[in-house]
Amino acid sequence: MDRREEKTMQAIYQAFSTIINTKNYDDITIQDIIETANIGRSTFYSHFKTKDELLLDISDTIFTHVFSHSLQEEASHDFSKDSFFDYRHLITHIFYHIKDEKELISGIMKSNGNDIFLHEFRNHLFSVADSYYNNYPYDKDSDAIPLVLKKALLVEDFIVVLDYWIDEGFKETPEKVSGYFISLIYGKLSS
C-alpha cells in the first residue's frame, strides 16, 4: 500500500471512529463516512463496498495486530521480553491494545453494529483459549466439562470483563482488568 492509500485508509478509519461515537451503527451512512473523511465516493468504493465491509476491515486490522504472535515494544506498553505463552502478559497486552483503541472499540461495542465486531473478536479469543489448552494440558479423564465449553466460557468471560471496563470508562489499568479476568476464570481453567 502506498503512502497516499495509507493516508486515505487512515482518514476512513478515523471518520468511522468519530461517527460511531455519535451515531448508532445502523444510522451511519456511507455519505457520513465520505464527508467526515473528506474523500470522494469513488475513493471509498475503491476500498469498500459497504460499511459492514469497512467494519470487518477495521476489526481485522485491530485483531491482526492485537493477536499477533510477536510481542513488540510499543508506545503504551512493552511485553517484548515476555513469552507469548505467558497468558497473563498476553491478556494484559490485549487489554492495552483495547485501551489504545478505546474510542473506536467503545463506540462499536455500544452500537448495534457490534455483532460483526464481536464475531471476529470471539474467533480470535477462541484461538487464544485453544492455545492455552494446547500448551497447558489438563486432566481430560476427570473433567466433567467438555473442552469446547471451557473455551467458550473463557471467551465469554473476556467479553464480560471488556463490557465492564468500557462501562466504567476505562478507569482501571490494563493490568488491573487483566487481573479481574484471570481471577474470574481461575477456577474454570484449573478445573
FIKOLZA-1660 file (N, C-alpha, C; in steps of 0.1 Angstrom, whole numbers, plus 5000, padded with zeros to 4 digits):
% residues 191
   i   px   py   pz ch aa at
   1 5009 4988 5000  A  M  N
   1 5000 5000 5000  A  M CA
   1 5009 5012 5000  A  M  C
   2 5007 5021 4991  A  D  N
   2 5015 5034 4990  A  D CA
   2 5010 5044 5001  A  D  C
   3 5018 5054 5002  A  R  N
   3 5015 5064 5013  A  R CA
   3 5002 5071 5011  A  R  C
   4 4998 5074 4999  A  R  N
   4 4986 5081 4996  A  R CA
   4 4974 5072 5000  A  R  C
   5 4975 5059 4997  A  E  N
   5 4965 5049 5000  A  E CA
   5 4964 5048 5015  A  E  C
   6 4975 5047 5022  A  E  N
   6 4976 5046 5037  A  E CA
   6 4969 5058 5043  A  E  C
   7 4971 5070 5038  A  K  N
   7 4965 5082 5043  A  K CA
   7 4950 5082 5041  A  K  C
   8 4946 5077 5030  A  T  N
   8 4931 5075 5027  A  T CA
   8 4925 5066 5037  A  T  C
   9 4931 5054 5039  A  M  N
   9 4926 5044 5048  A  M CA
   9 4925 5050 5062  A  M  C
  10 4936 5057 5066  A  Q  N
  10 4935 5063 5080  A  Q CA
  10 4924 5073 5081  A  Q  C
  11 4922 5081 5070  A  A  N
  11 4911 5091 5070  A  A CA
  11 4897 5083 5072  A  A  C
  12 4895 5072 5065  A  I  N
  12 4883 5065 5065  A  I CA
  12 4881 5059 5079  A  I  C
  13 4892 5053 5084  A  Y  N
  13 4891 5047 5098  A  Y CA
  13 4888 5057 5108  A  Y  C
  14 4895 5069 5107  A  Q  N
  14 4893 5080 5117  A  Q CA
  14 4878 5085 5116  A  Q  C
  15 4873 5086 5104  A  A  N
  15 4860 5091 5102  A  A CA
  15 4850 5081 5108  A  A  C
  16 4852 5069 5106  A  F  N
  16 4843 5059 5112  A  F CA
  16 4844 5059 5127  A  F  C
  17 4856 5060 5132  A  S  N
  17 4858 5061 5147  A  S CA
  17 4850 5073 5153  A  S  C
  18 4851 5084 5146  A  T  N
  18 4844 5096 5151  A  T CA
  18 4829 5095 5150  A  T  C
  19 4824 5089 5139  A  I  N
  19 4810 5088 5137  A  I CA
  19 4804 5078 5146  A  I  C
  20 4811 5066 5149  A  I  N
  20 4805 5056 5157  A  I CA
  20 4803 5060 5171  A  I  C
  21 4809 5070 5175  A  N  N
  21 4807 5076 5189  A  N CA
  21 4797 5086 5190  A  N  C
  22 4791 5090 5178  A  T  N
  22 4780 5099 5178  A  T CA
  22 4767 5094 5172  A  T  C
  23 4768 5083 5165  A  K  N
  23 4756 5077 5158  A  K CA
  23 4756 5062 5160  A  K  C
  24 4744 5057 5161  A  N  N
  24 4743 5042 5161  A  N CA
  24 4747 5036 5147  A  N  C
  25 4753 5024 5148  A  Y  N
  25 4758 5018 5136  A  Y CA
  25 4748 5018 5124  A  Y  C
  26 4736 5014 5127  A  D  N
  26 4726 5013 5116  A  D CA
  26 4723 5027 5110  A  D  C
  27 4725 5037 5118  A  D  N
  27 4722 5051 5113  A  D CA
  27 4733 5057 5105  A  D  C
  28 4745 5051 5105  A  I  N
  28 4756 5056 5098  A  I CA
  28 4755 5053 5083  A  I  C
  29 4757 5063 5075  A  T  N
  29 4756 5061 5061  A  T CA
  29 4770 5062 5055  A  T  C
  30 4772 5057 5043  A  I  N
  30 4785 5059 5036  A  I CA
  30 4787 5073 5033  A  I  C
  31 4777 5081 5031  A  Q  N
  31 4778 5095 5029  A  Q CA
  31 4784 5102 5041  A  Q  C
  32 4780 5098 5053  A  D  N
  32 4785 5103 5066  A  D CA
  32 4801 5101 5066  A  D  C
  33 4805 5088 5062  A  I  N
  33 4819 5085 5063  A  I CA
  33 4827 5093 5052  A  I  C
  34 4821 5094 5041  A  I  N
  34 4828 5101 5030  A  I CA
  34 4830 5116 5034  A  I  C
  35 4819 5122 5039  A  E  N
  35 4820 5136 5043  A  E CA
  35 4830 5138 5054  A  E  C
  36 4829 5130 5064  A  T  N
  36 4838 5131 5076  A  T CA
  36 4853 5129 5072  A  T  C
  37 4855 5119 5063  A  A  N
  37 4869 5116 5059  A  A CA
  37 4874 5125 5048  A  A  C
  38 4864 5133 5043  A  N  N
  38 4868 5143 5032  A  N CA
  38 4874 5136 5020  A  N  C
  39 4867 5126 5016  A  I  N
  39 4871 5118 5004  A  I CA
  39 4860 5117 4994  A  I  C
  40 4863 5113 4982  A  G  N
  40 4852 5111 4972  A  G CA
  40 4845 5098 4973  A  G  C
  41 4833 5097 4968  A  R  N
  41 4826 5085 4968  A  R CA
  41 4833 5073 4962  A  R  C
  42 4839 5076 4950  A  S  N
  42 4846 5066 4943  A  S CA
  42 4858 5061 4951  A  S  C
  43 4865 5070 4958  A  T  N
  43 4876 5066 4967  A  T CA
  43 4871 5056 4977  A  T  C
  44 4860 5059 4984  A  F  N
  44 4855 5049 4994  A  F CA
  44 4852 5036 4987  A  F  C
  45 4845 5036 4976  A  Y  N
  45 4841 5024 4970  A  Y CA
  45 4852 5016 4963  A  Y  C
  46 4864 5023 4961  A  S  N
  46 4875 5016 4956  A  S CA
  46 4881 5007 4967  A  S  C
  47 4878 5010 4979  A  H  N
  47 4883 5002 4991  A  H CA
  47 4872 4993 4997  A  H  C
  48 4860 4998 4998  A  F  N
  48 4849 4990 5005  A  F CA
  48 4836 4991 4997  A  F  C
  49 4829 4980 4997  A  K  N
  49 4816 4980 4991  A  K CA
  49 4805 4985 5000  A  K  C
  50 4807 4982 5013  A  T  N
  50 4796 4985 5023  A  T CA
  50 4803 4990 5036  A  T  C
  51 4795 4995 5045  A  K  N
  51 4801 4999 5058  A  K CA
  51 4804 4986 5066  A  K  C
  52 4796 4975 5064  A  D  N
  52 4799 4962 5070  A  D CA
  52 4813 4958 5066  A  D  C
  53 4816 4959 5054  A  E  N
  53 4830 4955 5049  A  E CA
  53 4840 4964 5056  A  E  C
  54 4837 4977 5057  A  L  N
  54 4847 4986 5064  A  L CA
  54 4848 4981 5079  A  L  C
  55 4838 4978 5085  A  L  N
  55 4838 4974 5099  A  L CA
  55 4846 4961 5100  A  L  C
  56 4844 4952 5091  A  L  N
  56 4852 4939 5091  A  L CA
  56 4867 4942 5089  A  L  C
  57 4870 4951 5080  A  D  N
  57 4884 4955 5078  A  D CA
  57 4890 4962 5090  A  D  C
  58 4883 4970 5097  A  I  N
  58 4888 4977 5109  A  I CA
  58 4890 4966 5120  A  I  C
  59 4880 4957 5121  A  S  N
  59 4882 4946 5131  A  S CA
  59 4894 4938 5128  A  S  C
  60 4896 4934 5115  A  D  N
  60 4907 4926 5111  A  D CA
  60 4920 4933 5114  A  D  C
  61 4921 4946 5111  A  T  N
  61 4933 4954 5114  A  T CA
  61 4936 4955 5129  A  T  C
  62 4926 4957 5137  A  I  N
  62 4929 4957 5151  A  I CA
  62 4933 4943 5156  A  I  C
  63 4926 4933 5152  A  F  N
  63 4928 4920 5158  A  F CA
  63 4941 4913 5152  A  F  C
  64 4945 4916 5140  A  T  N
  64 4957 4911 5135  A  T CA
  64 4969 4915 5143  A  T  C
  65 4968 4928 5147  A  H  N
  65 4979 4933 5155  A  H CA
  65 4978 4928 5169  A  H  C
  66 4967 4930 5175  A  V  N
  66 4965 4926 5189  A  V CA
  66 4968 4911 5192  A  V  C
  67 4964 4903 5183  A  F  N
  67 4966 4888 5185  A  F CA
  67 4978 4883 5177  A  F  C
  68 4987 4892 5173  A  S  N
  68 4999 4887 5166  A  S CA
  68 5008 4879 5176  A  S  C
  69 5016 4870 5171  A  H  N
  69 5024 4862 5179  A  H CA
  69 5037 4869 5183  A  H  C
  70 5039 4881 5178  A  S  N
  70 5051 4888 5182  A  S CA
  70 5048 4899 5192  A  S  C
  71 5054 4899 5203  A  L  N
  71 5052 4909 5213  A  L CA
  71 5063 4919 5212  A  L  C
  72 5060 4931 5208  A  Q  N
  72 5070 4941 5205  A  Q CA
  72 5068 4953 5215  A  Q  C
  73 5079 4960 5216  A  E  N
  73 5078 4973 5224  A  E CA
  73 5069 4982 5217  A  E  C
  74 5060 4988 5224  A  E  N
  74 5051 4998 5218  A  E CA
  74 5050 5010 5226  A  E  C
  75 5043 5020 5221  A  A  N
  75 5043 5033 5228  A  A CA
  75 5036 5032 5242  A  A  C
  76 5026 5024 5244  A  S  N
  76 5019 5023 5256  A  S CA
  76 5023 5012 5265  A  S  C
  77 5031 5002 5260  A  H  N
  77 5035 4991 5268  A  H CA
  77 5046 4983 5261  A  H  C
  78 5053 4975 5269  A  D  N
  78 5064 4967 5264  A  D CA
  78 5064 4953 5270  A  D  C
  79 5059 4944 5261  A  F  N
  79 5059 4930 5265  A  F CA
  79 5069 4922 5256  A  F  C
  80 5078 4929 5250  A  S  N
  80 5087 4923 5240  A  S CA
  80 5096 4912 5246  A  S  C
  81 5099 4913 5259  A  K  N
  81 5108 4903 5265  A  K CA
  81 5100 4892 5271  A  K  C
  82 5087 4892 5270  A  D  N
  82 5078 4881 5276  A  D CA
  82 5075 4871 5265  A  D  C
  83 5072 4859 5270  A  S  N
  83 5068 4848 5262  A  S CA
  83 5053 4850 5257  A  S  C
  84 5051 4846 5245  A  F  N
  84 5037 4847 5240  A  F CA
  84 5028 4837 5248  A  F  C
  85 5035 4827 5254  A  F  N
  85 5027 4817 5261  A  F CA
  85 5026 4820 5276  A  F  C
  86 5030 4832 5280  A  D  N
  86 5027 4837 5293  A  D CA
  86 5014 4844 5292  A  D  C
  87 5003 4837 5296  A  Y  N
  87 4990 4842 5293  A  Y CA
  87 4986 4854 5301  A  Y  C
  88 4991 4856 5313  A  R  N
  88 4988 4869 5320  A  R CA
  88 4993 4881 5312  A  R  C
  89 5005 4880 5307  A  H  N
  89 5011 4891 5299  A  H CA
  89 5003 4892 5285  A  H  C
  90 5000 4881 5279  A  L  N
  90 4992 4882 5267  A  L CA
  90 4978 4888 5269  A  L  C
  91 4971 4885 5279  A  I  N
  91 4958 4891 5282  A  I CA
  91 4960 4906 5285  A  I  C
  92 4970 4909 5293  A  T  N
  92 4973 4923 5296  A  T CA
  92 4976 4931 5283  A  T  C
  93 4984 4924 5274  A  H  N
  93 4987 4930 5261  A  H CA
  93 4975 4933 5253  A  H  C
  94 4966 4924 5253  A  I  N
  94 4953 4926 5246  A  I CA
  94 4945 4938 5252  A  I  C
  95 4945 4938 5265  A  F  N
  95 4938 4950 5271  A  F CA
  95 4945 4963 5268  A  F  C
  96 4958 4963 5267  A  Y  N
  96 4965 4976 5264  A  Y CA
  96 4960 4980 5250  A  Y  C
  97 4959 4971 5240  A  H  N
  97 4955 4975 5227  A  H CA
  97 4941 4979 5226  A  H  C
  98 4932 4973 5234  A  I  N
  98 4919 4977 5235  A  I CA
  98 4918 4992 5240  A  I  C
  99 4926 4995 5251  A  K  N
  99 4927 5008 5256  A  K CA
  99 4932 5018 5246  A  K  C
 100 4942 5014 5238  A  D  N
 100 4948 5022 5227  A  D CA
 100 4937 5026 5217  A  D  C
 101 4928 5017 5215  A  E  N
 101 4917 5019 5205  A  E CA
 101 4904 5022 5212  A  E  C
 102 4904 5027 5224  A  K  N
 102 4892 5027 5233  A  K CA
 102 4881 5035 5227  A  K  C
 103 4883 5046 5220  A  E  N
 103 4873 5054 5214  A  E CA
 103 4865 5046 5203  A  E  C
 104 4873 5040 5195  A  L  N
 104 4867 5032 5184  A  L CA
 104 4860 5019 5190  A  L  C
 105 4867 5012 5198  A  I  N
 105 4861 4999 5203  A  I CA
 105 4849 5002 5212  A  I  C
 106 4850 5013 5220  A  S  N
 106 4838 5016 5229  A  S CA
 106 4826 5020 5220  A  S  C
 107 4829 5028 5210  A  G  N
 107 4818 5031 5201  A  G CA
 107 4811 5019 5194  A  G  C
 108 4820 5010 5189  A  I  N
 108 4815 4998 5183  A  I CA
 108 4807 4989 5193  A  I  C
 109 4813 4987 5205  A  M  N
 109 4807 4979 5214  A  M CA
 109 4793 4984 5219  A  M  C
 110 4792 4997 5220  A  K  N
 110 4779 5003 5224  A  K CA
 110 4769 5005 5213  A  K  C
 111 4773 5002 5201  A  S  N
 111 4764 5003 5190  A  S CA
 111 4758 4990 5186  A  S  C
 112 4748 4990 5177  A  N  N
 112 4742 4978 5173  A  N CA
 112 4750 4971 5162  A  N  C
 113 4761 4977 5158  A  G  N
 113 4770 4971 5148  A  G CA
 113 4780 4961 5155  A  G  C
 114 4779 4960 5168  A  N  N
 114 4789 4952 5175  A  N CA
 114 4788 4937 5172  A  N  C
 115 4778 4932 5165  A  D  N
 115 4777 4918 5162  A  D CA
 115 4788 4914 5153  A  D  C
 116 4791 4922 5143  A  I  N
 116 4802 4919 5133  A  I CA
 116 4815 4919 5141  A  I  C
 117 4818 4929 5149  A  F  N
 117 4830 4931 5156  A  F CA
 117 4831 4919 5166  A  F  C
 118 4821 4916 5174  A  L  N
 118 4822 4906 5184  A  L CA
 118 4824 4892 5178  A  L  C
 119 4818 4890 5166  A  H  N
 119 4820 4877 5159  A  H CA
 119 4835 4875 5157  A  H  C
 120 4841 4885 5151  A  E  N
 120 4856 4885 5148  A  E CA
 120 4864 4884 5161  A  E  C
 121 4860 4891 5171  A  F  N
 121 4867 4891 5184  A  F CA
 121 4866 4877 5190  A  F  C
 122 4855 4872 5190  A  R  N
 122 4853 4858 5196  A  R CA
 122 4862 4848 5189  A  R  C
 123 4862 4849 5176  A  N  N
 123 4871 4839 5168  A  N CA
 123 4886 4840 5173  A  N  C
 124 4890 4853 5174  A  H  N
 124 4904 4855 5178  A  H CA
 124 4906 4850 5193  A  H  C
 125 4897 4854 5202  A  L  N
 125 4898 4849 5215  A  L CA
 125 4897 4834 5217  A  L  C
 126 4889 4828 5208  A  F  N
 126 4889 4813 5209  A  F CA
 126 4902 4807 5205  A  F  C
 127 4909 4814 5196  A  S  N
 127 4923 4809 5193  A  S CA
 127 4932 4810 5205  A  S  C
 128 4931 4820 5213  A  V  N
 128 4939 4821 5225  A  V CA
 128 4935 4810 5235  A  V  C
 129 4922 4808 5236  A  A  N
 129 4917 4797 5245  A  A CA
 129 4922 4784 5240  A  A  C
 130 4922 4782 5227  A  D  N
 130 4927 4769 5221  A  D CA
 130 4942 4767 5224  A  D  C
 131 4949 4778 5222  A  S  N
 131 4964 4778 5225  A  S CA
 131 4966 4775 5240  A  S  C
 132 4959 4781 5249  A  Y  N
 132 4960 4779 5263  A  Y CA
 132 4959 4764 5266  A  Y  C
 133 4948 4758 5262  A  Y  N
 133 4946 4744 5265  A  Y CA
 133 4955 4734 5258  A  Y  C
 134 4961 4739 5246  A  N  N
 134 4971 4730 5240  A  N CA
 134 4984 4731 5247  A  N  C
 135 4987 4742 5253  A  N  N
 135 5000 4744 5260  A  N CA
 135 5000 4741 5275  A  N  C
 136 4988 4740 5280  A  Y  N
 136 4987 4737 5295  A  Y CA
 136 4977 4726 5296  A  Y  C
 137 4983 4714 5294  A  P  N
 137 4974 4702 5295  A  P CA
 137 4966 4701 5308  A  P  C
 138 4954 4695 5307  A  Y  N
 138 4946 4693 5319  A  Y CA
 138 4942 4679 5319  A  Y  C
 139 4936 4674 5330  A  D  N
 139 4932 4660 5332  A  D CA
 139 4919 4658 5325  A  D  C
 140 4920 4653 5313  A  K  N
 140 4908 4650 5304  A  K CA
 140 4899 4639 5310  A  K  C
 141 4905 4630 5317  A  D  N
 141 4897 4619 5322  A  D CA
 141 4888 4623 5333  A  D  C
 142 4893 4632 5341  A  S  N
 142 4884 4636 5353  A  S CA
 142 4876 4648 5350  A  S  C
 143 4877 4653 5338  A  D  N
 143 4870 4666 5335  A  D CA
 143 4855 4663 5331  A  D  C
 144 4846 4669 5338  A  A  N
 144 4832 4668 5335  A  A CA
 144 4827 4678 5325  A  A  C
 145 4835 4688 5323  A  I  N
 145 4831 4699 5313  A  I CA
 145 4838 4697 5300  A  I  C
 146 4830 4696 5289  A  P  N
 146 4837 4694 5276  A  P CA
 146 4846 4706 5273  A  P  C
 147 4857 4703 5267  A  L  N
 147 4868 4713 5264  A  L CA
 147 4862 4725 5255  A  L  C
 148 4854 4722 5246  A  V  N
 148 4848 4733 5237  A  V CA
 148 4840 4743 5246  A  V  C
 149 4833 4737 5256  A  L  N
 149 4825 4746 5265  A  L CA
 149 4834 4754 5274  A  L  C
 150 4845 4748 5279  A  K  N
 150 4855 4756 5287  A  K CA
 150 4861 4768 5279  A  K  C
 151 4864 4765 5266  A  K  N
 151 4869 4776 5257  A  K CA
 151 4859 4787 5255  A  K  C
 152 4847 4783 5253  A  A  N
 152 4836 4792 5251  A  A CA
 152 4834 4801 5263  A  A  C
 153 4834 4795 5275  A  L  N
 153 4833 4802 5287  A  L CA
 153 4844 4812 5289  A  L  C
 154 4856 4808 5286  A  L  N
 154 4868 4817 5287  A  L CA
 154 4865 4829 5278  A  L  C
 155 4861 4827 5266  A  V  N
 155 4859 4838 5256  A  V CA
 155 4848 4847 5261  A  V  C
 156 4837 4842 5266  A  E  N
 156 4825 4850 5271  A  E CA
 156 4829 4858 5283  A  E  C
 157 4837 4851 5292  A  D  N
 157 4842 4859 5304  A  D CA
 157 4850 4871 5300  A  D  C
 158 4858 4869 5290  A  F  N
 158 4866 4881 5285  A  F CA
 158 4857 4892 5280  A  F  C
 159 4847 4888 5272  A  I  N
 159 4837 4898 5267  A  I CA
 159 4830 4905 5279  A  I  C
 160 4827 4898 5289  A  V  N
 160 4820 4904 5301  A  V CA
 160 4829 4914 5308  A  V  C
 161 4842 4910 5309  A  V  N
 161 4852 4919 5316  A  V CA
 161 4854 4932 5307  A  V  C
 162 4855 4930 5294  A  L  N
 162 4856 4941 5285  A  L CA
 162 4844 4950 5286  A  L  C
 163 4832 4945 5286  A  D  N
 163 4820 4953 5287  A  D CA
 163 4820 4961 5300  A  D  C
 164 4824 4955 5311  A  Y  N
 164 4826 4962 5324  A  Y CA
 164 4836 4973 5322  A  Y  C
 165 4847 4971 5317  A  W  N
 165 4858 4981 5315  A  W CA
 165 4853 4993 5307  A  W  C
 166 4846 4990 5296  A  I  N
 166 4840 5001 5288  A  I CA
 166 4830 5009 5296  A  I  C
 167 4821 5002 5303  A  D  N
 167 4811 5008 5310  A  D CA
 167 4817 5017 5321  A  D  C
 168 4828 5013 5327  A  E  N
 168 4835 5021 5337  A  E CA
 168 4844 5032 5331  A  E  C
 169 4844 5034 5318  A  G  N
 169 4852 5044 5312  A  G CA
 169 4867 5042 5312  A  G  C
 170 4871 5029 5312  A  F  N
 170 4885 5025 5311  A  F CA
 170 4893 5031 5322  A  F  C
 171 4887 5032 5334  A  K  N
 171 4894 5039 5346  A  K CA
 171 4905 5030 5351  A  K  C
 172 4903 5017 5351  A  E  N
 172 4914 5008 5357  A  E CA
 172 4925 5006 5346  A  E  C
 173 4936 5002 5351  A  T  N
 173 4947 4999 5342  A  T CA
 173 4945 4986 5335  A  T  C
 174 4951 4983 5324  A  P  N
 174 4950 4970 5317  A  P CA
 174 4955 4959 5327  A  P  C
 175 4965 4962 5335  A  E  N
 175 4970 4951 5344  A  E CA
 175 4959 4948 5354  A  E  C
 176 4952 4958 5359  A  K  N
 176 4941 4955 5369  A  K CA
 176 4929 4947 5362  A  K  C
 177 4926 4951 5350  A  V  N
 177 4915 4945 5343  A  V CA
 177 4919 4930 5340  A  V  C
 178 4931 4929 5336  A  S  N
 178 4936 4915 5333  A  S CA
 178 4936 4907 5345  A  S  C
 179 4939 4913 5357  A  G  N
 179 4938 4906 5370  A  G CA
 179 4923 4901 5373  A  G  C
 180 4914 4910 5370  A  Y  N
 180 4900 4907 5371  A  Y CA
 180 4896 4894 5363  A  Y  C
 181 4901 4895 5350  A  F  N
 181 4898 4884 5341  A  F CA
 181 4904 4871 5346  A  F  C
 182 4917 4871 5350  A  I  N
 182 4924 4859 5355  A  I CA
 182 4917 4854 5367  A  I  C
 183 4913 4863 5377  A  S  N
 183 4906 4859 5389  A  S CA
 183 4893 4852 5386  A  S  C
 184 4886 4858 5376  A  L  N
 184 4872 4853 5372  A  L CA
 184 4873 4839 5367  A  L  C
 185 4883 4837 5358  A  I  N
 185 4883 4824 5352  A  I CA
 185 4892 4814 5359  A  I  C
 186 4900 4818 5369  A  Y  N
 186 4909 4809 5375  A  Y CA
 186 4903 4795 5378  A  Y  C
 187 4892 4795 5385  A  G  N
 187 4885 4782 5388  A  G CA
 187 4881 4774 5376  A  G  C
 188 4877 4781 5366  A  K  N
 188 4872 4774 5354  A  K CA
 188 4884 4768 5346  A  K  C
 189 4896 4775 5346  A  L  N
 189 4907 4770 5339  A  L CA
 189 4914 4758 5346  A  L  C
 190 4913 4759 5359  A  S  N
 190 4920 4749 5367  A  S CA
 190 4912 4736 5369  A  S  C
 191 4899 4737 5366  A  S  N
 191 4890 4725 5369  A  S CA
 191 4891 4716 5357  A  S  C
% end
